[in-house]
Amino acid sequence: MTHTVLAELVANVLKVTAKPGDTVGPADTLVILESMKMEIPVLAEVAGTVTDLKVVEGEVVRDGDPIAVIEEI
């Protein structure tokens, strides 16, 4: 089963810390967003393998935009 991680606010993608093929758990950071000079980590939410990243550094995401797709274990 696949799980899509969504943005929860409007923010800039400051840093992408995961890549396709990475094995992640619910506490692992996928990307770091920046909004109003605050850094907000986006966590994997489920255990699995990152199959696709939908963002790149410097991009602006909006509430509900997909960030990553994870194939659950």
HTML snippet that shows the backbone in 3Dmol.js (N, CA, C, O; Angstrom):
<script src="https://3Dmol.org/build/3Dmol-min.js"></script>
<div id="view" style="width:600px;height:400px;position:relative"></div>
<script>
const pdb = `
ATOM      1  N   MET A   1       0.841  -1.171   0.000  1.00  0.00           N
ATOM      2  CA  MET A   1       0.000   0.000   0.000  1.00  0.00           C
ATOM      3  C   MET A   1       0.893   1.243   0.000  1.00  0.00           C
ATOM      4  O   MET A   1       1.910   1.277   0.692  1.00  0.00           O
ATOM      5  N   THR A   2       0.519   2.244  -0.762  1.00  0.00           N
ATOM      6  CA  THR A   2       1.308   3.473  -0.799  1.00  0.00           C
ATOM      7  C   THR A   2       0.675   4.539   0.088  1.00  0.00           C
ATOM      8  O   THR A   2      -0.537   4.572   0.300  1.00  0.00           O
ATOM      9  N   HIS A   3       1.534   5.398   0.592  1.00  0.00           N
ATOM     10  CA  HIS A   3       1.108   6.499   1.459  1.00  0.00           C
ATOM     11  C   HIS A   3       1.728   7.777   0.914  1.00  0.00           C
ATOM     12  O   HIS A   3       2.934   7.820   0.671  1.00  0.00           O
ATOM     13  N   THR A   4       0.933   8.808   0.720  1.00  0.00           N
ATOM     14  CA  THR A   4       1.439  10.090   0.244  1.00  0.00           C
ATOM     15  C   THR A   4       1.501  11.072   1.411  1.00  0.00           C
ATOM     16  O   THR A   4       0.510  11.299   2.105  1.00  0.00           O
ATOM     17  N   VAL A   5       2.680  11.645   1.612  1.00  0.00           N
ATOM     18  CA  VAL A   5       2.877  12.652   2.648  1.00  0.00           C
ATOM     19  C   VAL A   5       2.543  14.009   2.027  1.00  0.00           C
ATOM     20  O   VAL A   5       3.062  14.353   0.965  1.00  0.00           O
ATOM     21  N   LEU A   6       1.684  14.773   2.687  1.00  0.00           N
ATOM     22  CA  LEU A   6       1.218  16.049   2.163  1.00  0.00           C
ATOM     23  C   LEU A   6       1.736  17.219   2.999  1.00  0.00           C
ATOM     24  O   LEU A   6       1.962  17.088   4.202  1.00  0.00           O
ATOM     25  N   ALA A   7       1.919  18.354   2.344  1.00  0.00           N
ATOM     26  CA  ALA A   7       2.291  19.576   3.060  1.00  0.00           C
ATOM     27  C   ALA A   7       1.103  20.035   3.899  1.00  0.00           C
ATOM     28  O   ALA A   7      -0.050  19.884   3.494  1.00  0.00           O
ATOM     29  N   GLU A   8       1.392  20.594   5.064  1.00  0.00           N
ATOM     30  CA  GLU A   8       0.329  21.070   5.942  1.00  0.00           C
ATOM     31  C   GLU A   8       0.253  22.586   6.017  1.00  0.00           C
ATOM     32  O   GLU A   8      -0.569  23.133   6.752  1.00  0.00           O
ATOM     33  N   LEU A   9       1.121  23.278   5.245  1.00  0.00           N
ATOM     34  CA  LEU A   9       1.124  24.731   5.253  1.00  0.00           C
ATOM     35  C   LEU A   9       1.845  25.242   4.015  1.00  0.00           C
ATOM     36  O   LEU A   9       2.488  24.476   3.297  1.00  0.00           O
ATOM     37  N   VAL A  10       1.734  26.522   3.776  1.00  0.00           N
ATOM     38  CA  VAL A  10       2.485  27.157   2.695  1.00  0.00           C
ATOM     39  C   VAL A  10       3.892  27.417   3.212  1.00  0.00           C
ATOM     40  O   VAL A  10       4.066  28.049   4.254  1.00  0.00           O
ATOM     41  N   ALA A  11       4.906  26.926   2.480  1.00  0.00           N
ATOM     42  CA  ALA A  11       6.286  27.059   2.943  1.00  0.00           C
ATOM     43  C   ALA A  11       7.254  26.841   1.787  1.00  0.00           C
ATOM     44  O   ALA A  11       6.883  26.332   0.730  1.00  0.00           O
ATOM     45  N   ASN A  12       8.489  27.235   2.011  1.00  0.00           N
ATOM     46  CA  ASN A  12       9.574  26.954   1.073  1.00  0.00           C
ATOM     47  C   ASN A  12      10.220  25.637   1.454  1.00  0.00           C
ATOM     48  O   ASN A  12      10.359  25.332   2.639  1.00  0.00           O
ATOM     49  N   VAL A  13      10.619  24.850   0.458  1.00  0.00           N
ATOM     50  CA  VAL A  13      11.367  23.626   0.726  1.00  0.00           C
ATOM     51  C   VAL A  13      12.817  24.045   0.959  1.00  0.00           C
ATOM     52  O   VAL A  13      13.522  24.420   0.022  1.00  0.00           O
ATOM     53  N   LEU A  14      13.250  23.979   2.208  1.00  0.00           N
ATOM     54  CA  LEU A  14      14.590  24.406   2.585  1.00  0.00           C
ATOM     55  C   LEU A  14      15.625  23.334   2.270  1.00  0.00           C
ATOM     56  O   LEU A  14      16.690  23.629   1.729  1.00  0.00           O
ATOM     57  N   LYS A  15      15.301  22.068   2.617  1.00  0.00           N
ATOM     58  CA  LYS A  15      16.254  20.983   2.416  1.00  0.00           C
ATOM     59  C   LYS A  15      15.508  19.671   2.216  1.00  0.00           C
ATOM     60  O   LYS A  15      14.548  19.381   2.930  1.00  0.00           O
ATOM     61  N   VAL A  16      15.949  18.882   1.248  1.00  0.00           N
ATOM     62  CA  VAL A  16      15.421  17.537   1.032  1.00  0.00           C
ATOM     63  C   VAL A  16      16.412  16.570   1.668  1.00  0.00           C
ATOM     64  O   VAL A  16      17.582  16.532   1.285  1.00  0.00           O
ATOM     65  N   THR A  17      15.944  15.789   2.641  1.00  0.00           N
ATOM     66  CA  THR A  17      16.858  14.913   3.391  1.00  0.00           C
ATOM     67  C   THR A  17      16.711  13.441   3.014  1.00  0.00           C
ATOM     68  O   THR A  17      17.545  12.622   3.399  1.00  0.00           O
ATOM     69  N   ALA A  18      15.671  13.099   2.274  1.00  0.00           N
ATOM     70  CA  ALA A  18      15.463  11.703   1.848  1.00  0.00           C
ATOM     71  C   ALA A  18      15.582  11.628   0.336  1.00  0.00           C
ATOM     72  O   ALA A  18      15.514  12.640  -0.361  1.00  0.00           O
ATOM     73  N   LYS A  19      15.762  10.398  -0.159  1.00  0.00           N
ATOM     74  CA  LYS A  19      15.807  10.189  -1.598  1.00  0.00           C
ATOM     75  C   LYS A  19      15.081   8.890  -1.927  1.00  0.00           C
ATOM     76  O   LYS A  19      14.928   8.033  -1.057  1.00  0.00           O
ATOM     77  N   PRO A  20      14.632   8.733  -3.168  1.00  0.00           N
ATOM     78  CA  PRO A  20      13.968   7.479  -3.548  1.00  0.00           C
ATOM     79  C   PRO A  20      14.867   6.285  -3.236  1.00  0.00           C
ATOM     80  O   PRO A  20      16.070   6.297  -3.498  1.00  0.00           O
ATOM     81  N   GLY A  21      14.245   5.262  -2.672  1.00  0.00           N
ATOM     82  CA  GLY A  21      14.975   4.054  -2.284  1.00  0.00           C
ATOM     83  C   GLY A  21      15.317   4.004  -0.814  1.00  0.00           C
ATOM     84  O   GLY A  21      15.636   2.936  -0.292  1.00  0.00           O
ATOM     85  N   ASP A  22      15.257   5.147  -0.127  1.00  0.00           N
ATOM     86  CA  ASP A  22      15.548   5.179   1.310  1.00  0.00           C
ATOM     87  C   ASP A  22      14.464   4.447   2.087  1.00  0.00           C
ATOM     88  O   ASP A  22      13.278   4.566   1.779  1.00  0.00           O
ATOM     89  N   THR A  23      14.880   3.692   3.093  1.00  0.00           N
ATOM     90  CA  THR A  23      13.947   3.076   4.030  1.00  0.00           C
ATOM     91  C   THR A  23      13.746   4.063   5.173  1.00  0.00           C
ATOM     92  O   THR A  23      14.714   4.549   5.759  1.00  0.00           O
ATOM     93  N   VAL A  24      12.489   4.356   5.489  1.00  0.00           N
ATOM     94  CA  VAL A  24      12.182   5.357   6.512  1.00  0.00           C
ATOM     95  C   VAL A  24      11.195   4.801   7.527  1.00  0.00           C
ATOM     96  O   VAL A  24      10.481   3.831   7.270  1.00  0.00           O
ATOM     97  N   GLY A  25      11.177   5.439   8.679  1.00  0.00           N
ATOM     98  CA  GLY A  25      10.212   5.126   9.726  1.00  0.00           C
ATOM     99  C   GLY A  25       9.404   6.359  10.057  1.00  0.00           C
ATOM    100  O   GLY A  25       9.682   7.437   9.531  1.00  0.00           O
ATOM    101  N   PRO A  26       8.401   6.225  10.922  1.00  0.00           N
ATOM    102  CA  PRO A  26       7.500   7.332  11.235  1.00  0.00           C
ATOM    103  C   PRO A  26       8.177   8.571  11.814  1.00  0.00           C
ATOM    104  O   PRO A  26       7.618   9.664  11.721  1.00  0.00           O
ATOM    105  N   ALA A  27       9.336   8.438  12.394  1.00  0.00           N
ATOM    106  CA  ALA A  27      10.005   9.592  13.000  1.00  0.00           C
ATOM    107  C   ALA A  27      11.106  10.167  12.107  1.00  0.00           C
ATOM    108  O   ALA A  27      11.796  11.103  12.511  1.00  0.00           O
ATOM    109  N   ASP A  28      11.279   9.627  10.907  1.00  0.00           N
ATOM    110  CA  ASP A  28      12.350  10.083  10.018  1.00  0.00           C
ATOM    111  C   ASP A  28      11.927  11.320   9.222  1.00  0.00           C
ATOM    112  O   ASP A  28      10.802  11.406   8.730  1.00  0.00           O
ATOM    113  N   THR A  29      12.845  12.263   9.109  1.00  0.00           N
ATOM    114  CA  THR A  29      12.588  13.502   8.375  1.00  0.00           C
ATOM    115  C   THR A  29      12.789  13.287   6.881  1.00  0.00           C
ATOM    116  O   THR A  29      13.816  12.760   6.452  1.00  0.00           O
ATOM    117  N   LEU A  30      11.798  13.701   6.093  1.00  0.00           N
ATOM    118  CA  LEU A  30      11.878  13.611   4.627  1.00  0.00           C
ATOM    119  C   LEU A  30      12.394  14.916   4.038  1.00  0.00           C
ATOM    120  O   LEU A  30      13.297  14.910   3.201  1.00  0.00           O
ATOM    121  N   VAL A  31      11.828  16.020   4.470  1.00  0.00           N
ATOM    122  CA  VAL A  31      12.240  17.348   4.025  1.00  0.00           C
ATOM    123  C   VAL A  31      12.122  18.312   5.190  1.00  0.00           C
ATOM    124  O   VAL A  31      11.454  18.034   6.186  1.00  0.00           O
ATOM    125  N   ILE A  32      12.788  19.456   5.044  1.00  0.00           N
ATOM    126  CA  ILE A  32      12.649  20.527   6.022  1.00  0.00           C
ATOM    127  C   ILE A  32      12.064  21.717   5.284  1.00  0.00           C
ATOM    128  O   ILE A  32      12.612  22.179   4.283  1.00  0.00           O
ATOM    129  N   LEU A  33      10.938  22.206   5.796  1.00  0.00           N
ATOM    130  CA  LEU A  33      10.280  23.367   5.219  1.00  0.00           C
ATOM    131  C   LEU A  33      10.663  24.599   6.024  1.00  0.00           C
ATOM    132  O   LEU A  33      11.038  24.501   7.192  1.00  0.00           O
ATOM    133  N   GLU A  34      10.563  25.770   5.378  1.00  0.00           N
ATOM    134  CA  GLU A  34      10.832  27.030   6.055  1.00  0.00           C
ATOM    135  C   GLU A  34       9.641  27.947   5.832  1.00  0.00           C
ATOM    136  O   GLU A  34       9.224  28.195   4.700  1.00  0.00           O
ATOM    137  N   SER A  35       9.102  28.445   6.943  1.00  0.00           N
ATOM    138  CA  SER A  35       7.983  29.378   6.873  1.00  0.00           C
ATOM    139  C   SER A  35       8.136  30.379   8.012  1.00  0.00           C
ATOM    140  O   SER A  35       8.292  29.993   9.170  1.00  0.00           O
ATOM    141  N   MET A  36       8.089  31.644   7.681  1.00  0.00           N
ATOM    142  CA  MET A  36       8.202  32.707   8.682  1.00  0.00           C
ATOM    143  C   MET A  36       9.476  32.552   9.528  1.00  0.00           C
ATOM    144  O   MET A  36       9.467  32.752  10.742  1.00  0.00           O
ATOM    145  N   LYS A  37      10.568  32.189   8.845  1.00  0.00           N
ATOM    146  CA  LYS A  37      11.896  32.028   9.453  1.00  0.00           C
ATOM    147  C   LYS A  37      11.970  30.872  10.445  1.00  0.00           C
ATOM    148  O   LYS A  37      12.900  30.795  11.248  1.00  0.00           O
ATOM    149  N   MET A  38      10.981  29.965  10.387  1.00  0.00           N
ATOM    150  CA  MET A  38      11.005  28.768  11.233  1.00  0.00           C
ATOM    151  C   MET A  38      11.249  27.557  10.351  1.00  0.00           C
ATOM    152  O   MET A  38      10.723  27.476   9.241  1.00  0.00           O
ATOM    153  N   GLU A  39      12.049  26.610  10.842  1.00  0.00           N
ATOM    154  CA  GLU A  39      12.288  25.364  10.126  1.00  0.00           C
ATOM    155  C   GLU A  39      11.326  24.299  10.647  1.00  0.00           C
ATOM    156  O   GLU A  39      11.238  24.056  11.851  1.00  0.00           O
ATOM    157  N   ILE A  40      10.602  23.664   9.708  1.00  0.00           N
ATOM    158  CA  ILE A  40       9.590  22.677  10.071  1.00  0.00           C
ATOM    159  C   ILE A  40       9.932  21.352   9.411  1.00  0.00           C
ATOM    160  O   ILE A  40       9.866  21.247   8.186  1.00  0.00           O
ATOM    161  N   PRO A  41      10.299  20.331  10.194  1.00  0.00           N
ATOM    162  CA  PRO A  41      10.574  19.024   9.590  1.00  0.00           C
ATOM    163  C   PRO A  41       9.271  18.340   9.172  1.00  0.00           C
ATOM    164  O   PRO A  41       8.266  18.421   9.877  1.00  0.00           O
ATOM    165  N   VAL A  42       9.298  17.673   8.029  1.00  0.00           N
ATOM    166  CA  VAL A  42       8.168  16.865   7.564  1.00  0.00           C
ATOM    167  C   VAL A  42       8.575  15.417   7.746  1.00  0.00           C
ATOM    168  O   VAL A  42       9.555  14.962   7.157  1.00  0.00           O
ATOM    169  N   LEU A  43       7.815  14.685   8.570  1.00  0.00           N
ATOM    170  CA  LEU A  43       8.156  13.312   8.917  1.00  0.00           C
ATOM    171  C   LEU A  43       7.472  12.313   7.999  1.00  0.00           C
ATOM    172  O   LEU A  43       6.473  12.628   7.353  1.00  0.00           O
ATOM    173  N   ALA A  44       8.017  11.109   7.949  1.00  0.00           N
ATOM    174  CA  ALA A  44       7.529  10.068   7.047  1.00  0.00           C
ATOM    175  C   ALA A  44       6.119   9.591   7.370  1.00  0.00           C
ATOM    176  O   ALA A  44       5.395   9.203   6.453  1.00  0.00           O
ATOM    177  N   GLU A  45       5.704   9.603   8.607  1.00  0.00           N
ATOM    178  CA  GLU A  45       4.373   9.187   9.071  1.00  0.00           C
ATOM    179  C   GLU A  45       4.171   7.675   9.113  1.00  0.00           C
ATOM    180  O   GLU A  45       3.447   7.187   9.981  1.00  0.00           O
ATOM    181  N   VAL A  46       4.787   6.914   8.202  1.00  0.00           N
ATOM    182  CA  VAL A  46       4.669   5.453   8.173  1.00  0.00           C
ATOM    183  C   VAL A  46       6.038   4.843   7.893  1.00  0.00           C
ATOM    184  O   VAL A  46       6.945   5.527   7.418  1.00  0.00           O
ATOM    185  N   ALA A  47       6.180   3.554   8.189  1.00  0.00           N
ATOM    186  CA  ALA A  47       7.416   2.842   7.865  1.00  0.00           C
ATOM    187  C   ALA A  47       7.319   2.309   6.442  1.00  0.00           C
ATOM    188  O   ALA A  47       6.281   1.792   6.029  1.00  0.00           O
ATOM    189  N   GLY A  48       8.405   2.441   5.703  1.00  0.00           N
ATOM    190  CA  GLY A  48       8.408   1.933   4.336  1.00  0.00           C
ATOM    191  C   GLY A  48       9.592   2.435   3.537  1.00  0.00           C
ATOM    192  O   GLY A  48      10.609   2.850   4.093  1.00  0.00           O
ATOM    193  N   THR A  49       9.439   2.388   2.208  1.00  0.00           N
ATOM    194  CA  THR A  49      10.484   2.815   1.288  1.00  0.00           C
ATOM    195  C   THR A  49       9.991   4.011   0.484  1.00  0.00           C
ATOM    196  O   THR A  49       8.895   3.988  -0.075  1.00  0.00           O
ATOM    197  N   VAL A  50      10.808   5.052   0.433  1.00  0.00           N
ATOM    198  CA  VAL A  50      10.461   6.234  -0.358  1.00  0.00           C
ATOM    199  C   VAL A  50      10.518   5.831  -1.836  1.00  0.00           C
ATOM    200  O   VAL A  50      11.559   5.399  -2.331  1.00  0.00           O
ATOM    201  N   THR A  51       9.394   5.977  -2.526  1.00  0.00           N
ATOM    202  CA  THR A  51       9.362   5.632  -3.949  1.00  0.00           C
ATOM    203  C   THR A  51       9.418   6.858  -4.845  1.00  0.00           C
ATOM    204  O   THR A  51       9.821   6.757  -6.004  1.00  0.00           O
ATOM    205  N   ASP A  52       9.017   8.025  -4.322  1.00  0.00           N
ATOM    206  CA  ASP A  52       9.017   9.235  -5.137  1.00  0.00           C
ATOM    207  C   ASP A  52       9.027  10.464  -4.245  1.00  0.00           C
ATOM    208  O   ASP A  52       8.308  10.529  -3.248  1.00  0.00           O
ATOM    209  N   LEU A  53       9.847  11.434  -4.612  1.00  0.00           N
ATOM    210  CA  LEU A  53       9.830  12.744  -3.957  1.00  0.00           C
ATOM    211  C   LEU A  53       9.216  13.730  -4.935  1.00  0.00           C
ATOM    212  O   LEU A  53       9.625  13.800  -6.094  1.00  0.00           O
ATOM    213  N   LYS A  54       8.256  14.476  -4.480  1.00  0.00           N
ATOM    214  CA  LYS A  54       7.497  15.389  -5.336  1.00  0.00           C
ATOM    215  C   LYS A  54       7.976  16.833  -5.247  1.00  0.00           C
ATOM    216  O   LYS A  54       7.410  17.706  -5.905  1.00  0.00           O
ATOM    217  N   VAL A  55       9.014  17.107  -4.442  1.00  0.00           N
ATOM    218  CA  VAL A  55       9.495  18.475  -4.244  1.00  0.00           C
ATOM    219  C   VAL A  55      11.003  18.550  -4.469  1.00  0.00           C
ATOM    220  O   VAL A  55      11.710  17.544  -4.416  1.00  0.00           O
ATOM    221  N   VAL A  56      11.476  19.775  -4.721  1.00  0.00           N
ATOM    222  CA  VAL A  56      12.909  20.051  -4.818  1.00  0.00           C
ATOM    223  C   VAL A  56      13.221  21.261  -3.948  1.00  0.00           C
ATOM    224  O   VAL A  56      12.341  22.073  -3.659  1.00  0.00           O
ATOM    225  N   GLU A  57      14.470  21.375  -3.535  1.00  0.00           N
ATOM    226  CA  GLU A  57      14.874  22.495  -2.694  1.00  0.00           C
ATOM    227  C   GLU A  57      14.608  23.816  -3.410  1.00  0.00           C
ATOM    228  O   GLU A  57      14.864  23.947  -4.607  1.00  0.00           O
ATOM    229  N   GLY A  58      14.095  24.786  -2.668  1.00  0.00           N
ATOM    230  CA  GLY A  58      13.799  26.101  -3.204  1.00  0.00           C
ATOM    231  C   GLY A  58      12.367  26.267  -3.694  1.00  0.00           C
ATOM    232  O   GLY A  58      11.911  27.386  -3.928  1.00  0.00           O
ATOM    233  N   GLU A  59      11.667  25.162  -3.849  1.00  0.00           N
ATOM    234  CA  GLU A  59      10.284  25.187  -4.322  1.00  0.00           C
ATOM    235  C   GLU A  59       9.346  25.660  -3.207  1.00  0.00           C
ATOM    236  O   GLU A  59       9.650  25.507  -2.023  1.00  0.00           O
ATOM    237  N   VAL A  60       8.215  26.230  -3.594  1.00  0.00           N
ATOM    238  CA  VAL A  60       7.179  26.617  -2.632  1.00  0.00           C
ATOM    239  C   VAL A  60       6.073  25.568  -2.679  1.00  0.00           C
ATOM    240  O   VAL A  60       5.578  25.223  -3.752  1.00  0.00           O
ATOM    241  N   VAL A  61       5.689  25.061  -1.500  1.00  0.00           N
ATOM    242  CA  VAL A  61       4.569  24.115  -1.410  1.00  0.00           C
ATOM    243  C   VAL A  61       3.404  24.812  -0.728  1.00  0.00           C
ATOM    244  O   VAL A  61       3.578  25.746   0.054  1.00  0.00           O
ATOM    245  N   ARG A  62       2.229  24.335  -1.046  1.00  0.00           N
ATOM    246  CA  ARG A  62       1.008  24.868  -0.452  1.00  0.00           C
ATOM    247  C   ARG A  62       0.321  23.755   0.339  1.00  0.00           C
ATOM    248  O   ARG A  62       0.608  22.575   0.137  1.00  0.00           O
ATOM    249  N   ASP A  63      -0.564  24.126   1.219  1.00  0.00           N
ATOM    250  CA  ASP A  63      -1.310  23.156   2.026  1.00  0.00           C
ATOM    251  C   ASP A  63      -1.957  22.110   1.123  1.00  0.00           C
ATOM    252  O   ASP A  63      -2.716  22.455   0.217  1.00  0.00           O
ATOM    253  N   GLY A  64      -1.660  20.840   1.366  1.00  0.00           N
ATOM    254  CA  GLY A  64      -2.240  19.747   0.591  1.00  0.00           C
ATOM    255  C   GLY A  64      -1.390  19.266  -0.572  1.00  0.00           C
ATOM    256  O   GLY A  64      -1.709  18.245  -1.181  1.00  0.00           O
ATOM    257  N   ASP A  65      -0.297  19.988  -0.901  1.00  0.00           N
ATOM    258  CA  ASP A  65       0.586  19.538  -1.976  1.00  0.00           C
ATOM    259  C   ASP A  65       1.306  18.253  -1.558  1.00  0.00           C
ATOM    260  O   ASP A  65       1.708  18.125  -0.401  1.00  0.00           O
ATOM    261  N   PRO A  66       1.475  17.296  -2.487  1.00  0.00           N
ATOM    262  CA  PRO A  66       2.221  16.075  -2.156  1.00  0.00           C
ATOM    263  C   PRO A  66       3.708  16.376  -1.993  1.00  0.00           C
ATOM    264  O   PRO A  66       4.283  17.159  -2.749  1.00  0.00           O
ATOM    265  N   ILE A  67       4.312  15.748  -1.002  1.00  0.00           N
ATOM    266  CA  ILE A  67       5.743  15.909  -0.747  1.00  0.00           C
ATOM    267  C   ILE A  67       6.497  14.643  -1.120  1.00  0.00           C
ATOM    268  O   ILE A  67       7.538  14.705  -1.773  1.00  0.00           O
ATOM    269  N   ALA A  68       5.969  13.486  -0.703  1.00  0.00           N
ATOM    270  CA  ALA A  68       6.656  12.224  -0.972  1.00  0.00           C
ATOM    271  C   ALA A  68       5.643  11.078  -1.010  1.00  0.00           C
ATOM    272  O   ALA A  68       4.549  11.163  -0.453  1.00  0.00           O
ATOM    273  N   VAL A  69       6.049  10.013  -1.683  1.00  0.00           N
ATOM    274  CA  VAL A  69       5.245   8.789  -1.730  1.00  0.00           C
ATOM    275  C   VAL A  69       6.078   7.687  -1.084  1.00  0.00           C
ATOM    276  O   VAL A  69       7.249   7.499  -1.411  1.00  0.00           O
ATOM    277  N   ILE A  70       5.444   6.961  -0.156  1.00  0.00           N
ATOM    278  CA  ILE A  70       6.129   5.885   0.576  1.00  0.00           C
ATOM    279  C   ILE A  70       5.353   4.590   0.354  1.00  0.00           C
ATOM    280  O   ILE A  70       4.134   4.546   0.521  1.00  0.00           O
ATOM    281  N   GLU A  71       6.077   3.541  -0.022  1.00  0.00           N
ATOM    282  CA  GLU A  71       5.511   2.203  -0.121  1.00  0.00           C
ATOM    283  C   GLU A  71       5.625   1.585   1.279  1.00  0.00           C
ATOM    284  O   GLU A  71       6.724   1.308   1.760  1.00  0.00           O
ATOM    285  N   GLU A  72       4.477   1.377   1.917  1.00  0.00           N
ATOM    286  CA  GLU A  72       4.484   0.869   3.293  1.00  0.00           C
ATOM    287  C   GLU A  72       4.998  -0.566   3.361  1.00  0.00           C
ATOM    288  O   GLU A  72       4.808  -1.369   2.448  1.00  0.00           O
ATOM    289  N   ILE A  73       5.661  -0.853   4.490  1.00  0.00           N
ATOM    290  CA  ILE A  73       6.180  -2.214   4.736  1.00  0.00           C
ATOM    291  C   ILE A  73       5.042  -3.071   5.262  1.00  0.00           C
ATOM    292  O   ILE A  73       5.238  -4.254   5.540  1.00  0.00           O
TER     293      ILE A  73
END
`;
const viewer = $3Dmol.createViewer("view");
viewer.addModel(pdb, "pdb");
viewer.setStyle({}, {cartoon: {color: "spectrum"}});
viewer.zoomTo();
viewer.render();
</script>
